Amino acid sequence: QVQLVESGGGLVQPGGSLRLSCSVSTSIVGIEAMSWYRQAQGKEREWVAFLASTGAVNYADFVSGRFTISGDNANNTVYLQMNSLKPDDTAVYYCNADHRGRRYWGQGTQVTVSS
């Protein structure tokens, strides 16, 4: 069983930055993949970024170099650094773990980009 707790969301102006954190209940070294997803109101959940246990990363096209996913093995935390935020980035952001054939989700953290 893997438990995920997101934090770091909030209200930010367009062009601003936020760093989301995903605290993981077990060592992330042994987790095959960690991802961030988001879901805007009235829309389907969409994938944002991916971090494999090998260190490989990948991003959705809409990220366009603005976001960075990273992992802190010592603190069992995965981050999503988001820069140059746009109003279209407004959504609930979810952390996801793929581990031993199961998928785990956090409760989400709200990000609102507005002036």
DSSP file with accessible surface (Angstrom, degrees, kcal/mol):
  #  RESIDUE AA STRUCTURE BP1 BP2  ACC     N-H-->O    O-->H-N    N-H-->O    O-->H-N    TCO  KAPPA ALPHA  PHI   PSI    X-CA   Y-CA   Z-CA
    1    1 A Q              0   0  159      0, 0.0     2,-0.5     0, 0.0   103,-0.0   0.000 360.0 360.0 360.0 131.7    0.0    0.0    0.0
    2    2 A V        -     0   0    7     95,-0.1     2,-0.4    97,-0.1   103,-0.1  -0.977 360.0-159.4-120.9 129.0    1.3    3.4   -1.0
    3    3 A Q        -     0   0  129     -2,-0.5    22,-2.1   101,-0.1     2,-0.4  -0.916   6.4-165.2-110.0 138.1   -0.1    6.6    0.4
    4    4 A L  E     -A   24   0A   9     -2,-0.4   103,-0.5   101,-0.4     2,-0.5  -0.972   6.4-172.6-125.4 134.7    0.4    9.9   -1.3
    5    5 A V  E     -A   23   0A  81     18,-2.0    18,-2.9    -2,-0.4     2,-0.2  -0.968  10.5-157.6-130.5 116.2   -0.1   13.4    0.1
    6    6 A E  E     +A   22   0A   6     -2,-0.5     2,-0.3    16,-0.2    16,-0.2  -0.602  19.0 161.0 -90.1 152.8    0.1   16.5   -2.2
    7    7 A S  E     +A   21   0A  62     14,-2.1    14,-2.8    -2,-0.2   102,-0.1  -0.957  37.7  72.6-156.2 169.5    0.8   20.0   -1.0
    8    8 A G        +     0   0   36     -2,-0.3    11,-0.3     1,-0.3    14,-0.0   0.371  60.9 132.3 103.3  -4.2    2.0   23.3   -2.3
    9    9 A G        +     0   0   27     12,-0.1     2,-0.3     9,-0.1    -1,-0.3  -0.174  22.4 119.4 -71.9 173.2   -1.1   24.4   -4.3
   10   10 A G  E     -d  111   0B  28    100,-0.8   102,-2.8    99,-0.1     2,-0.5  -0.983  61.6 -46.0 162.7-166.8   -2.6   27.9   -4.0
   11   11 A L  E     +d  112   0B 129     -2,-0.3     2,-0.3   100,-0.2   102,-0.2  -0.840  54.2 168.3 -99.3 129.8   -3.4   31.1   -5.8
   12   12 A V  E     -d  113   0B  20    100,-2.7   102,-2.1    -2,-0.5     3,-0.1  -0.984  32.8-113.8-141.0 149.2   -0.8   32.6   -8.1
   13   13 A Q    >   -     0   0  136     -2,-0.3     3,-2.4   100,-0.2    72,-0.2  -0.452  50.3 -80.7 -78.3 155.0   -0.8   35.3  -10.7
   14   14 A P  T 3  S+     0   0   61      0, 0.0    72,-0.2     0, 0.0    -1,-0.1  -0.294 121.4  27.3 -53.9 137.1   -0.2   34.6  -14.4
   15   15 A G  T 3  S+     0   0   53     70,-3.4    69,-0.6     1,-0.3    71,-0.1   0.273 100.3 118.8  89.3  -8.8    3.6   34.3  -15.0
   16   16 A G    <   -     0   0   21     -3,-2.4    69,-2.3    69,-0.2     2,-0.3  -0.081  55.9-123.3 -82.6-176.2    4.2   33.1  -11.4
   17   17 A S        -     0   0   60     66,-0.2     2,-0.3    67,-0.2    66,-0.2  -0.925  20.6-179.8-130.9 153.1    5.6   29.9  -10.0
   18   18 A L  E     - B   0  82A  32     64,-2.2    64,-3.4    -2,-0.3     2,-0.5  -0.983  17.0-146.3-144.5 151.1    4.6   27.2   -7.6
   19   19 A R  E     - B   0  81A 130     -2,-0.3     2,-0.3   -11,-0.3    62,-0.2  -0.970  15.7-158.0-120.1 116.7    6.3   24.0   -6.4
   20   20 A L  E     - B   0  80A   0     60,-2.7    60,-2.3    -2,-0.5     2,-0.4  -0.697   6.4-156.0 -89.8 145.0    4.0   21.1   -5.7
   21   21 A S  E     -AB   7  79A  24    -14,-2.8   -14,-2.1    -2,-0.3     2,-0.5  -0.939   9.3-163.3-121.1 144.8    5.1   18.3   -3.3
   22   22 A a  E     -AB   6  78A   0     56,-2.3    56,-2.2    -2,-0.4     2,-0.5  -0.948  11.8-155.8-126.7 107.6    4.0   14.7   -3.1
   23   23 A S  E     -AB   5  77A  62    -18,-2.9   -18,-2.0    -2,-0.5     2,-0.4  -0.734  11.8-154.3 -85.9 127.4    4.9   13.0    0.1
   24   24 A V  E     -A    4   0A   6     52,-3.0   -20,-0.2    -2,-0.5     4,-0.1  -0.842  15.4-141.9-109.7 138.6    5.1    9.2   -0.3
   25   25 A S  S    S+     0   0   65    -22,-2.1     2,-0.3    -2,-0.4   -21,-0.1   0.572  85.2  37.3 -77.4  -8.5    4.6    6.8    2.5
   26   26 A T  S    S-     0   0   56    -23,-0.2     2,-0.2    50,-0.1    -2,-0.1  -0.845 106.9 -67.1-135.2 171.5    7.3    4.4    1.2
   27   27 A S    >   -     0   0   53     -2,-0.3     3,-0.8     1,-0.2     4,-0.1  -0.391  35.3-151.2 -62.5 128.6   10.7    4.7   -0.4
   28   28 A I  G >  S+     0   0   12     45,-0.3     3,-1.2     1,-0.2    -1,-0.2   0.656  87.4  79.3 -77.0 -10.7   10.4    6.2   -3.9
   29   29 A V  G 3  S+     0   0   89      1,-0.3    -1,-0.2    44,-0.2    -2,-0.1   0.880  96.2  45.2 -61.9 -34.6   13.5    4.3   -4.9
   30   30 A G  G <  S+     0   0   48     -3,-0.8     2,-0.5    69,-0.0    -1,-0.3   0.438  89.9 101.2 -91.1   2.2   11.4    1.2   -5.3
   31   31 A I    <   -     0   0    2     -3,-1.2    68,-0.2     1,-0.1     3,-0.1  -0.768  65.9-145.2 -92.7 128.4    8.5    2.7   -7.1
   32   32 A E  S    S-     0   0   86     66,-0.7    21,-2.2    -2,-0.5     2,-0.3   0.863  75.5  -2.5 -62.7 -40.9    8.5    2.1  -10.8
   33   33 A A  E     -FE  52  98B   9     65,-1.4    65,-2.8    19,-0.2     2,-0.4  -0.982  53.8-160.8-156.1 142.6    7.1    5.4  -11.8
   34   34 A M  E     +FE  51  97B   7     17,-2.9    17,-3.1    -2,-0.3     2,-0.3  -0.964  21.6 176.7-120.5 140.2    5.7    8.6  -10.3
   35   35 A S  E     -FE  50  96B   3     61,-2.7    61,-2.7    -2,-0.4     2,-0.4  -0.945  24.8-137.5-139.4 161.0    3.5   11.0  -12.2
   36   36 A W  E     +FE  49  95B   0     13,-2.3    12,-3.0    -2,-0.3    13,-1.7  -0.968  24.1 178.2-116.7 137.8    1.6   14.2  -11.9
   37   37 A Y  E     -FE  47  94B  40     57,-2.8    57,-2.7    -2,-0.4     2,-0.3  -0.841   9.3-156.3-125.3 167.9   -1.9   14.6  -13.4
   38   38 A R  E     -FE  46  93B  16      8,-2.7     8,-3.4    -2,-0.3     2,-0.4  -0.990   6.6-161.1-146.3 155.7   -4.3   17.4  -13.3
   39   39 A Q  E     - E   0  92B  64     53,-2.3    53,-2.4    -2,-0.3     2,-0.2  -0.938   9.1-157.3-140.3 113.7   -8.0   17.9  -13.7
   40   40 A A    >   -     0   0   23      4,-0.4     3,-2.4    -2,-0.4    51,-0.1  -0.536  44.5 -79.4 -83.3 156.0   -9.7   21.2  -14.5
   41   41 A Q  T 3  S+     0   0  197      1,-0.3    -1,-0.1    -2,-0.2     3,-0.1  -0.326 117.6   7.7 -58.7 127.9  -13.3   21.8  -13.6
   42   42 A G  T 3  S+     0   0   85      1,-0.3     2,-0.3    -3,-0.1    -1,-0.3   0.498 114.1  97.3  80.5   3.0  -15.6   20.2  -16.1
   43   43 A K  S <  S-     0   0  147     -3,-2.4    -1,-0.3     1,-0.0     2,-0.1  -0.802  77.6 -98.2-121.7 164.7  -12.7   18.4  -17.9
   44   44 A E        -     0   0  172     -2,-0.3    -4,-0.4     1,-0.1     2,-0.2  -0.422  48.0 -92.9 -77.2 155.2  -11.1   15.0  -17.8
   45   45 A R        -     0   0   89     -6,-0.2     2,-0.4    -2,-0.1    -6,-0.2  -0.464  48.2-164.1 -66.2 137.5   -8.0   14.3  -15.8
   46   46 A E  E     -F   38   0B  80     -8,-3.4    -8,-2.7    -2,-0.2     2,-0.2  -0.950  20.7-109.2-129.8 149.3   -4.9   14.6  -17.9
   47   47 A W  E     +F   37   0B  77     -2,-0.4   -10,-0.3   -10,-0.2     3,-0.1  -0.469  32.4 173.1 -75.0 142.6   -1.3   13.6  -17.5
   48   48 A V  E     -     0   0B   0    -12,-3.0    12,-2.5     1,-0.4     2,-0.3   0.754  57.1  -7.4-115.6 -51.7    1.3   16.3  -16.9
   49   49 A A  E     -FG  36  59B   0    -13,-1.7   -13,-2.3    10,-0.2    -1,-0.4  -0.990  51.8-151.3-155.4 158.4    4.7   14.7  -16.1
   50   50 A F  E     -FG  35  58B  65      8,-2.5     8,-1.7    -2,-0.3     2,-0.4  -0.987   5.1-172.0-139.6 138.2    6.4   11.4  -15.5
   51   51 A L  E     -FG  34  57B  25    -17,-3.1   -17,-2.9    -2,-0.4     6,-0.2  -0.967  14.7-156.5-133.0 116.7    9.4   10.3  -13.5
   52   52 A A  E >   -F   33   0B  16      4,-3.0     3,-2.1    -2,-0.4   -19,-0.2  -0.504  31.5-112.3 -88.2 161.3   10.7    6.7  -13.8
   53   53 A S  T 3  S+     0   0   77    -21,-2.2   -20,-0.1     1,-0.3    -1,-0.1   0.740 119.1  62.1 -63.1 -19.6   12.8    4.9  -11.2
   54   54 A T  T 3  S-     0   0  117    -22,-0.3    -1,-0.3     2,-0.1     3,-0.1   0.590 122.3-107.4 -77.8 -12.7   15.6    5.0  -13.8
   55   55 A G  S <  S+     0   0   48     -3,-2.1    -2,-0.1     1,-0.4     2,-0.1   0.298  72.8 142.7 100.3  -8.5   15.5    8.8  -13.6
   56   56 A A        -     0   0   53     -5,-0.1    -4,-3.0     1,-0.0    -1,-0.4  -0.393  30.5-165.6 -65.6 143.0   13.9    9.2  -17.0
   57   57 A V  E     -G   51   0B  68     -6,-0.2     2,-0.3    -3,-0.1    -6,-0.2  -0.913  11.4-178.9-128.3 157.5   11.4   12.0  -17.3
   58   58 A N  E     -G   50   0B  96     -8,-1.7    -8,-2.5    -2,-0.3     2,-0.3  -0.984   7.7-157.8-153.6 154.3    8.7   13.0  -19.8
   59   59 A Y  E     -G   49   0B  58     -2,-0.3   -10,-0.2   -10,-0.2   -11,-0.1  -0.955  25.8-104.0-136.1 150.6    6.2   15.8  -20.1
   60   60 A A    >>  -     0   0   12    -12,-2.5     3,-1.7    -2,-0.3     4,-0.6  -0.368  40.3-112.4 -65.4 152.6    2.9   16.6  -21.8
   61   61 A D  G >4 S+     0   0  154      1,-0.3     3,-1.0     2,-0.2    -1,-0.1   0.855 114.0  62.7 -58.3 -34.8    3.2   18.8  -24.8
   62   62 A F  G 34 S+     0   0   57      1,-0.3    -1,-0.3     2,-0.1     4,-0.1   0.692  87.5  72.8 -70.2 -14.1    1.4   21.7  -23.1
   63   63 A V  G X4 S-     0   0    1     -3,-1.7     3,-2.2   -15,-0.2    -1,-0.3   0.906  74.1-175.1 -65.2 -40.6    4.2   21.9  -20.5
   64   64 A S  T << S-     0   0   90     -3,-1.0    -3,-0.1    -4,-0.6    -2,-0.1   0.840  71.3 -51.9  50.3  42.2    6.5   23.4  -23.1
   65   65 A G  T 3  S+     0   0   75      2,-0.1    -1,-0.3     1,-0.1    -2,-0.1   0.526 116.5 108.4  79.2   5.4    9.5   23.5  -20.8
   66   66 A R    <   +     0   0   22     -3,-2.2    17,-2.0    -4,-0.1     2,-0.3   0.748  68.9  55.9 -88.1 -25.3    7.7   25.3  -18.0
   67   67 A F  E     -C   82   0A   4     15,-0.2     2,-0.4    -4,-0.1    15,-0.2  -0.821  59.9-164.1-112.2 152.5    7.5   22.4  -15.5
   68   68 A T  E     -C   81   0A  71     13,-2.4    13,-3.0    -2,-0.3     2,-0.4  -0.988   5.5-157.0-136.3 126.2   10.1   20.2  -13.9
   69   69 A I  E     +C   80   0A   6     -2,-0.4     2,-0.3    11,-0.2    11,-0.2  -0.815  23.9 162.6 -99.1 140.0    9.4   16.9  -12.1
   70   70 A S  E     -C   79   0A  51      9,-1.8     9,-3.1    -2,-0.4     2,-0.4  -0.979  26.2-136.0-152.1 162.5   12.0   15.7   -9.7
   71   71 A G  E     -C   78   0A  38     -2,-0.3     2,-0.6     7,-0.2     7,-0.2  -0.951   1.8-155.6-127.1 143.8   12.4   13.2   -6.8
   72   72 A D  E  >> -C   77   0A  45      5,-3.3     5,-1.8    -2,-0.4     4,-0.7  -0.917  10.6-173.6-114.7  98.8   14.1   13.5   -3.4
   73   73 A N  T >45S+     0   0   96     -2,-0.6     3,-0.5     1,-0.2   -45,-0.3   0.850  81.4  57.5 -64.2 -34.6   14.9    9.9   -2.4
   74   74 A A  T 345S+     0   0   88      1,-0.2    -1,-0.2     2,-0.1    -2,-0.0   0.851 118.4  31.4 -66.3 -32.5   16.1   10.9    1.1
   75   75 A N  T 345S-     0   0  102     -3,-0.5   -51,-0.2     2,-0.2    -1,-0.2   0.324 102.9-124.8-109.3   6.9   12.7   12.5    1.9
   76   76 A N  T <<5 +     0   0   45     -4,-0.7   -52,-3.0    -3,-0.5     2,-0.4   0.921  66.1 135.1  50.4  49.7   10.5   10.2   -0.2
   77   77 A T  E   < -BC  23  72A  16     -5,-1.8    -5,-3.3   -54,-0.2     2,-0.4  -0.985  44.3-157.4-133.0 140.9    9.1   13.2   -2.0
   78   78 A V  E     -BC  22  71A   1    -56,-2.2   -56,-2.3    -2,-0.4     2,-0.3  -0.954  17.9-158.6-116.0 137.4    8.3   14.0   -5.6
   79   79 A Y  E     -BC  21  70A  34     -9,-3.1    -9,-1.8    -2,-0.4     2,-0.4  -0.799  17.0-159.6-115.8 155.9    8.1   17.6   -6.7
   80   80 A L  E     -BC  20  69A   0    -60,-2.3   -60,-2.7    -2,-0.3     2,-0.6  -0.912  13.2-161.7-131.8 103.5    6.6   19.5   -9.6
   81   81 A Q  E     -BC  19  68A  62    -13,-3.0   -13,-2.4    -2,-0.4     2,-0.5  -0.794  10.7-167.1 -84.4 123.3    8.2   22.9  -10.1
   82   82 A M  E     +BC  18  67A   0    -64,-3.4   -64,-2.2    -2,-0.6     2,-0.3  -0.960   9.7 174.4-119.7 120.2    5.8   25.0  -12.2
   83   83 A N        +     0   0   59    -17,-2.0   -66,-0.2    -2,-0.5   -67,-0.2  -0.761  59.7  25.4-117.3 165.4    7.0   28.3  -13.8
   84   84 A S  S    S-     0   0   68    -69,-0.6    -1,-0.2    -2,-0.3   -68,-0.2   0.898  83.8-161.8  49.6  47.6    5.4   30.7  -16.2
   85   85 A L        -     0   0    2    -69,-2.3   -70,-3.4    -3,-0.2   -69,-0.2  -0.284   7.3-159.2 -66.7 146.2    2.0   29.6  -15.0
   86   86 A K    >   -     0   0   99    -72,-0.2     3,-2.3   -71,-0.1     4,-0.2  -0.844  33.1-108.8-119.8 159.4   -1.0   30.4  -17.2
   87   87 A P  G >  S+     0   0   75      0, 0.0     3,-1.9     0, 0.0    26,-0.3   0.856 118.3  64.4 -56.3 -32.3   -4.7   30.6  -16.3
   88   88 A D  G 3  S+     0   0  134      1,-0.3   -48,-0.0   -48,-0.0    -3,-0.0   0.631  89.2  68.5 -66.9 -13.0   -5.2   27.4  -18.3
   89   89 A D  G <  S+     0   0    2     -3,-2.3    -1,-0.3    24,-0.1     2,-0.2   0.513  70.4 120.9 -81.8  -4.8   -3.0   25.7  -15.7
   90   90 A T    <   +     0   0   42     -3,-1.9     2,-0.3    -4,-0.2    22,-0.2  -0.434  41.6 105.6 -62.5 123.7   -5.8   26.1  -13.2
   91   91 A A  E    S- H   0 111B   3     20,-2.1    20,-2.8    -2,-0.2     2,-0.5  -0.964  76.3 -80.5-178.2 170.0   -6.7   22.6  -12.0
   92   92 A V  E     -EH  39 110B  32    -53,-2.4   -53,-2.3    -2,-0.3     2,-0.5  -0.861  47.7-146.0 -88.9 127.9   -6.5   20.2   -9.1
   93   93 A Y  E     -EH  38 109B   0     16,-3.0    16,-1.9    -2,-0.5     2,-0.4  -0.859  14.4-164.1-102.7 130.8   -3.1   18.5   -9.4
   94   94 A Y  E     -E   37   0B  39    -57,-2.7   -57,-2.8    -2,-0.5     2,-0.3  -0.911  13.2-140.0-117.9 142.2   -2.8   14.8   -8.4
   95   95 A a  E     -E   36   0B   0     -2,-0.4    11,-1.9   -59,-0.2     2,-0.4  -0.748  22.8-167.7 -94.3 142.8    0.2   12.7   -7.6
   96   96 A N  E     -EI  35 105B   0    -61,-2.7   -61,-2.7    -2,-0.3     2,-0.4  -0.993   9.2-163.7-135.5 141.1    0.2    9.1   -8.9
   97   97 A A  E     -EI  34 104B   0      7,-2.2     7,-2.5    -2,-0.4     2,-0.6  -0.991   7.5-157.7-125.8 132.0    2.4    6.1   -8.2
   98   98 A D  E     +EI  33 103B  46    -65,-2.8   -65,-1.4    -2,-0.4   -66,-0.7  -0.944  30.3 160.5-104.2 113.3    2.7    3.0  -10.3
   99   99 A H  E >   - I   0 102B  24      3,-2.8     3,-1.6    -2,-0.6   -68,-0.1  -0.963  60.3 -20.9-145.6 119.5    4.0    0.2   -8.0
  100  100 A R  T 3  S-     0   0  202     -2,-0.4     3,-0.1     1,-0.3    -1,-0.1   0.864 126.1 -47.5  52.7  45.2    3.8   -3.5   -8.4
  101  101 A G  T 3  S+     0   0   87      1,-0.2     2,-0.3     0, 0.0    -1,-0.3   0.493 119.2 101.0  80.9   3.9    1.0   -3.5  -10.8
  102  102 A R  E <   -I   99   0B 135     -3,-1.6    -3,-2.8     2,-0.0     2,-0.4  -0.887  60.6-139.9-121.7 155.4   -1.2   -1.1   -8.9
  103  103 A R  E     -I   98   0B 117     -2,-0.3     2,-0.4    -5,-0.2    -5,-0.2  -0.931  16.5-165.9-114.3 135.5   -1.9    2.6   -9.2
  104  104 A Y  E     -I   97   0B  19     -7,-2.5    -7,-2.2    -2,-0.4     2,-0.4  -0.937   2.1-163.0-122.7 146.0   -2.1    4.9   -6.3
  105  105 A W  E     -I   96   0B  95     -2,-0.4  -101,-0.4    -9,-0.2    -9,-0.2  -0.948  10.9-138.5-128.8 148.2   -3.5    8.5   -6.1
  106  106 A G        -     0   0   11    -11,-1.9  -101,-0.2    -2,-0.4     3,-0.1  -0.302  35.8-102.8 -88.2-176.4   -3.3   11.3   -3.7
  107  107 A Q        -     0   0  111   -103,-0.5  -102,-0.1     1,-0.2   -13,-0.1   0.609  62.5-119.0 -87.4 -12.8   -6.2   13.6   -2.7
  108  108 A G        -     0   0   12    -13,-0.1     2,-0.4     1,-0.1   -14,-0.2   0.066  13.3-121.3  96.1 155.2   -5.0   16.4   -5.0
  109  109 A T  E     - H   0  93B  21    -16,-1.9   -16,-3.0  -102,-0.1     2,-0.3  -0.999  26.0-121.2-137.1 133.7   -4.0   20.0   -4.4
  110  110 A Q  E     - H   0  92B  92     -2,-0.4  -100,-0.8   -18,-0.2     2,-0.5  -0.589  23.1-170.7 -80.6 131.9   -5.8   23.0   -6.0
  111  111 A V  E     -dH  10  91B   0    -20,-2.8   -20,-2.1    -2,-0.3     2,-0.5  -0.988   4.3-175.5-119.2 123.9   -3.8   25.4   -8.2
  112  112 A T  E     -d   11   0B  47   -102,-2.8  -100,-2.7    -2,-0.5     2,-0.7  -0.986   8.0-166.8-123.3 122.2   -5.5   28.6   -9.3
  113  113 A V  E     +d   12   0B   4     -2,-0.5     2,-0.3   -26,-0.3  -100,-0.2  -0.933  34.4 131.2-110.7 109.7   -3.8   31.0  -11.7
  114  114 A S              0   0   65   -102,-2.1    -2,-0.1    -2,-0.7   -28,-0.0  -0.992 360.0 360.0-158.2 148.1   -5.6   34.3  -11.8
  115  115 A S              0   0  132     -2,-0.3  -102,-0.1  -102,-0.2    -1,-0.1   0.430 360.0 360.0 -93.4 360.0   -4.9   38.0  -11.6
